[in-house]
Amino acid sequence: MMVPDLSDELRQQLGQQGIVDFSEVALRQALEQRVATYTLIKLADWPARRWKCHYRLLVKEAVYDAQSVPEAYARAILSL
């Protein structure tokens, strides 16, 4: 079963920020406009099971866990 990249709630919140393109590339570019550096980590199987996420995005001191890359970018954008 495929999980959608972004929930309707995240899409609405991004829309309130003026972001209407929810593709991975567009969200990455939007994040890069807001922050100089970040680190995206794809977790191996055992940490993904332990932390119940597949990706971890690090921005400054913050950590964002997500099921997909676009979700990680969206969570970081909304928190900045």
C-alpha positions, 0 to 999 in steps of 0.5 A: 500500500502506497502512503501519500506524500503529504496529508491534506492538513500539510497541503492546507498549511503549505497553501497558507504559506503560499506554496501550491506545488507539493512536488519533492523538487518544489518543496526542496527549493522552498526549503532552500530559500528559507535555510542555508543548510540542512541534512536529509537522512534516509534511515536503514530498516531497523531505525525506521522500524524503531522510530516509525519513520523513513526519513530524518531531516536536520535543520540547525538544532531541529529534527523532523521525522517523516515517511517521505522526502516531501513530508520532511521538507514540508514539516521543516518549511512550516516550522521555520 
